[in-house]
Amino acid sequence: MSAEAVRGGEASAGRSPDEVRQSGETQAGQPQGGQPQAGQPQGGQPQGGQPQGGQPQAGQPQGGQPQAGQPRGGQPRGGELSGREQAAAIRADVAERAARLTAEGRPPRLAVVTATEDEASAWYVRSIVNAAGKVGIECDVVDLGPQASPEEIRGRLEALSADDHVNGIILQTPLPSGAKLEDLASGIAPAKDVDGANPLSLGRLAAGLPAFAPATAEAVVRILEHHGVEVAGRHAVVVGRSTVVGKPAAHLLLDRNATVTVCHSRTADLAAVTVTGDILVAAVGRAGLITPEHVRPGAVVVDVGTNQAEDGSLVGDVDPAAAARASAMTPVPGGVGPVTTALLLLHTVRAAGG
Ligand SMILES: Nc1nc(=O)c2c([nH]1)NC[C@@H]1CN(c3ccc(C(=O)N[C@@H](CCC(=O)O)C(=O)O)cc3)C=[N+]21
């Protein structure tokens, strides 16, 4: 992958993570075996659904007013669904939990395993190390280099899984050719699988059982919750079917009672499908793939893409011009990305028992 790299881009569908949260009984984010949960508020009910008090919420028609798909005369458009404040709040919570764990003599520790020179991945690793340091999580980067063999990577994951000092493990993507995340990640102990990459985690997620969700997929639904965007009963269209983002995001949305459609590179007439979405999630890894014509007027758009533009800047999968048609849209940078990193840290303290 060169110019384009995404969290879970379709092209690199070789990654996974997971978690779940049910809108009821089983909650997600809980590793098996009575372990602590993954980044999820206890108590079942997704919060953030509908704030009381009549404040206009992004992406929610007020009082029977225009629905997505109808012109929204007079409604504010182009609202921004920032992830920065939410990420800061999550990190503050993580810092408290980490301090408690450290005081108890069991400092939380995350291992980041990487075998790539990909720029987006390198950026993410630096950002994890940096953020972990600030919240009091110890972070080891295990750089195996782009020539690492699948056996070598798997061996490391198994050793880290067996290491009592390590609470969380993330295997960065992309991987060297011939190595497949879905394959290798089965070497990550489910209780330490903080980016939900082990196929067991994804299976549990799909089955509605507790598991860590991929941080990026969880960030999609958390950002919607945070901004009070109603999900239940609405049509969510997810573009991209990677194991790290598209598929798990679809499951998380389904768990929150959305009606979910998943599109991909072989979808015939993509725009005809995406314009039916009240909520549109773009997780493909191609800059500008989603144009204004793909967006239902009044829809809420979540842009998961982190593509490097020719000038080196970071751009999403969604053409910024689409914001004018949306009632609200996540920015890139400053949207899903910061929440993703914060959730990975939250999963780590959860895995550590905090
Ligand atoms: N197993 C695995 N899981 C991943 O989730 C994963 C991965 N491998 N490999 C690499 C990609 C990349 N990725 C990003 C996460 C946050 C930002 C992020 O926070 N970006 C900032 C801005 C960055 C900038 O300004 O350059 C933002 O959106 O505001 C970016 C990229 C996760 N990835």
PDBQT file of the ligand as one rigid body, heavy atoms in Angstrom, charges set to zero:
ROOT
HETATM    1  N1  LIG A 401      -4.471  -3.589  13.266  1.00  0.00    +0.000 N 
HETATM    2  C1  LIG A 401      -4.613  -2.317  12.898  1.00  0.00    +0.000 A 
HETATM    3  N2  LIG A 401      -5.632  -1.603  13.412  1.00  0.00    +0.000 NA
HETATM    4  C2  LIG A 401      -5.778  -0.280  13.065  1.00  0.00    +0.000 A 
HETATM    5  O1  LIG A 401      -6.720   0.394  13.549  1.00  0.00    +0.000 OA
HETATM    6  C3  LIG A 401      -4.831   0.312  12.157  1.00  0.00    +0.000 A 
HETATM    7  C4  LIG A 401      -3.786  -0.496  11.685  1.00  0.00    +0.000 A 
HETATM    8  N3  LIG A 401      -3.721  -1.801  12.044  1.00  0.00    +0.000 N 
HETATM    9  N4  LIG A 401      -2.859  -0.006  10.836  1.00  0.00    +0.000 N 
HETATM   10  C5  LIG A 401      -2.824   1.391  10.487  1.00  0.00    +0.000 C 
HETATM   11  C6  LIG A 401      -4.191   1.999  10.500  1.00  0.00    +0.000 C 
HETATM   12  C7  LIG A 401      -4.185   3.498  10.556  1.00  0.00    +0.000 C 
HETATM   13  N5  LIG A 401      -4.944   3.844  11.729  1.00  0.00    +0.000 N 
HETATM   14  C8  LIG A 401      -5.171   5.160  12.182  1.00  0.00    +0.000 A 
HETATM   15  C9  LIG A 401      -5.733   5.453  13.402  1.00  0.00    +0.000 A 
HETATM   16  C10 LIG A 401      -5.896   6.762  13.840  1.00  0.00    +0.000 A 
HETATM   17  C11 LIG A 401      -5.513   7.811  13.025  1.00  0.00    +0.000 A 
HETATM   18  C12 LIG A 401      -5.670   9.204  13.505  1.00  0.00    +0.000 C 
HETATM   19  O2  LIG A 401      -6.010   9.455  14.640  1.00  0.00    +0.000 OA
HETATM   20  N6  LIG A 401      -5.407  10.216  12.656  1.00  0.00    +0.000 N 
HETATM   21  C13 LIG A 401      -5.541  11.611  13.031  1.00  0.00    +0.000 C 
HETATM   22  C14 LIG A 401      -4.728  12.582  12.218  1.00  0.00    +0.000 C 
HETATM   23  C15 LIG A 401      -3.390  12.128  11.724  1.00  0.00    +0.000 C 
HETATM   24  C16 LIG A 401      -2.645  13.184  10.960  1.00  0.00    +0.000 C 
HETATM   25  O3  LIG A 401      -2.955  14.376  11.063  1.00  0.00    +0.000 OA
HETATM   26  O4  LIG A 401      -1.720  12.782  10.244  1.00  0.00    +0.000 OA
HETATM   27  C17 LIG A 401      -6.970  12.058  12.871  1.00  0.00    +0.000 C 
HETATM   28  O5  LIG A 401      -7.726  11.392  12.151  1.00  0.00    +0.000 OA
HETATM   29  O6  LIG A 401      -7.314  13.095  13.427  1.00  0.00    +0.000 OA
HETATM   30  C18 LIG A 401      -4.956   7.544  11.788  1.00  0.00    +0.000 A 
HETATM   31  C19 LIG A 401      -4.792   6.234  11.369  1.00  0.00    +0.000 A 
HETATM   32  C20 LIG A 401      -5.328   2.706  12.382  1.00  0.00    +0.000 C 
HETATM   33  N7  LIG A 401      -4.905   1.624  11.748  1.00  0.00    +0.000 N 
ENDROOT
TORSDOF 0
